[in-house]
């Protein structure tokens, strides 16, 4: 199975759509900040356009998406994975959008205790699946994926605790644009592909052709495969 995951669109997706025209995938995952503080209709428009490709689309909101974003994801053709889980073949996938508290009082922030509670419920639903993918907007604390320019780690401590407890196969996150990285917490691979608005994405291949399950992941630059310049939807 080939999975393309992106996050931090902030209203921009031209290179993303162009990549999908040229490169078929089996599953598309969007890890939040679909818009840049709105408008709400923009999220639905972008998701419906992505859903025109022949692959399921799973989405969660980010902290920079406005209030009411859940309804717009539900109204689109995408599957809202915020606080929910789904199963595709032998892959259990659950998600939680928004972020832990920031200094900026953005629209969708949660206290750590709520993050832990909601992620626990979601992970319990997929813990027995052969492959488990945890989709979050925020990165886990204390990794290469949550470092801001000052050098401080600003990810979620509750998310890290959940990963340490359940050890999902993958955690795909975003939120901290400058921390584009692949790291590990125990056996869990943590991927922050960086911001789609700058042309970055994550490509994951899950190979079951041999007796041993193989999961390969890499960060890709969509700019190298697109002749279109990125622009923001109006």
N, C-alpha and C positions, 0 to 999 in steps of 0.2 A: 504494500500500500504506500502510495506517495502522498504526503501531506504537505501543504503549503500553509505556513502560519505567518501572520502579520499583525502588527499592533501600532498604536500611535499614528493613526492615519491623519488626524487633525484636518479632516475634510479633503484630503488629497489621495487620489487612487489611480491616476492615469497610467503610471508605470505598472502598477499591480494588474490592472485590467489588460494591458498590452501583453504582459508576461503570460497571463492565463490564455490569451488567444493563441499563443505560440507553444505553450507547454501544458498539456493536459495533466491534471492531478486528480486524485481520488477523493480528497477531503480538503476543505478550506477552513482554517481556524482564524478568527479575528479576536485579538486580546484587548480590545478597548481603546478609548479615545478615538472613536469613530469620527466625531466632530471636534471642533475647537470651541467649546461652550455653546454649541448649537449652530443653526437652528435644528429643532427636533426633526423636521421633515427631511433634512439632509441625511440623517442616519438611515432612514427608511429608503431613501432614493439610492444611496450607495449600496446598501445591503441587497436590494432587489436587483441592482445591476450586476453585482458579484454572483448572485444566484442564477443568472442566465447561463452560466457555465455548467457543464454536466458533472457536478460534484456537490455533495451536501455542504452547507455552510453553517458552522457553529460560531456564535458570537457572544461576547460579554461586553458590558460597558466599561468605560474608564472613568477616572475621577474628573476629567475635563468634559465629560458628556453631561448635558443638563438634566435636571429633574424631569421625569416623564419619559426618559430614554427607554425604560423597560417595555413600555407599551408600544413604542415605535419598532423595537426589535421584534416583539410579538406580532405586530401587524405586517412585518415584512415576510419574505419567504425563508429567511434564515431561522435557525433554531436558537432560542435564547437559553444559554447555558448558565446564567447567573444563579448560583445556589441550587443547581440541578445537575443531573447526570444523564448520560445516554450510553448506548452500546452500539458499536459498529463492528461487525464481525466479532473477533475476540478481543477488541479494544474497548475498555471502559474509560469514559472521558467525563470528567466533572469540572465545574468552573465556579469562579467567584470574581466579580468585577469590582470596580472602584479601587480605593487604596486605603492604607492606614493613614492616620492623621498627618497632614502636611502643614507647613507654616502659612499656606496660601488660602486656606478655607475654600477649597474647590468644591463643586457641587456634590460629589459622591465619595465621601470619606466615611470610614467605619472605625470604631474603637477596636482595639486588639482582641478584647474578650468576645466581641461579636464575630470577628473574623475567625477565631478559633472554633467557636460553636458551629458556625455555618459550614466551615470547611470539614469539620469532623463528621457532620451529617452527610455531606456530599461524598467524602472518601469512603465512608462505611458502605455506600451503595456500589462501589466499584472495586473494593479491596480484594475480591476473589477472582477478578478477571486476569487473564494471562498478561496483558499489557494494560497499564494504567497511566493515563495522561491527565495531569492536573493543570488546568488552564487558569491563570490569574493575571490581572493587570499589574498588580504590585509584585516586585521580586521579593524573595526571602532575604532576611537580614544576614549580613556578614558574608556575602559572596562577591564575586567579581561583577555580579549583575545589579548591584544596588549602591554603587559608589558615585557620589556627586563630585563636582570639581574640587571641593574643599578637601576631599579624601575621606569624608565621613560616610558611614554606611547608614542608609535611611530606609531599608526594606522592612518588611513586616516580621516581627519576632514570632508572632503566632503562626504565620505561614511556615517559618523555619521549623517550629515545633511539630507541626502537622507532617511536614516532609520527613523529619527524623523519625516520627512515630510510624508512618505508613509506608515510607520508602516507595512512592510511585515510580514508574519507569522514567517518566519525564515530567518536569514542570516547565511550561512555556509561559513566559511573563513579558513584561515591558516596563512602561512608566518612566524609568530613568533612562532618558535618551542617550546620554553619554556613556552608559555602561553596557555597550554592546559586547556580549561575552557568552561563552559556554563554560560552565563550572559544574562541580558535583557536590552534593551533600550525601555522604554515604554512597549508596548505589544509585541515587537519583541524579539524573542529568538535568541541570538547570540551564535554560536557554533564554537569554534576552537578546532578540535579534536586532534591537535598535529600532529607530522610528521609520515607518513606511514613508512618511513625508519626506525623508531623505533618501528613499529608495532601497531600504534594507528589509529583508525577510528571512525566514527560516524554512529550509527544506528538510523534511524527515522521510526516510525510507524505512519501512518495516518489512523485512524479508523473511518469509516463512517457507521458502522453497526447499531449504535443507532441514535436517532434524533439529538443528539449533536455531532459535529465534535470534535474528540480528536486527538491531536498531541503529541506524546511522543518521546523524543530524549535522547540518552545517548552516552557517549564515551565508546568505547570498546577496549580491548587489544587483538589484533589478535594473539599475541604470545601464549596466553593461549589456542588457538584453532588450533594451527599449530605445527606439529612436525618438520617442516623444519626450518632451520636457514635462516635468511634473507641474501641475497647476492645481489650484484649489477650486472645488466646485462652488458655484455661486447660488 
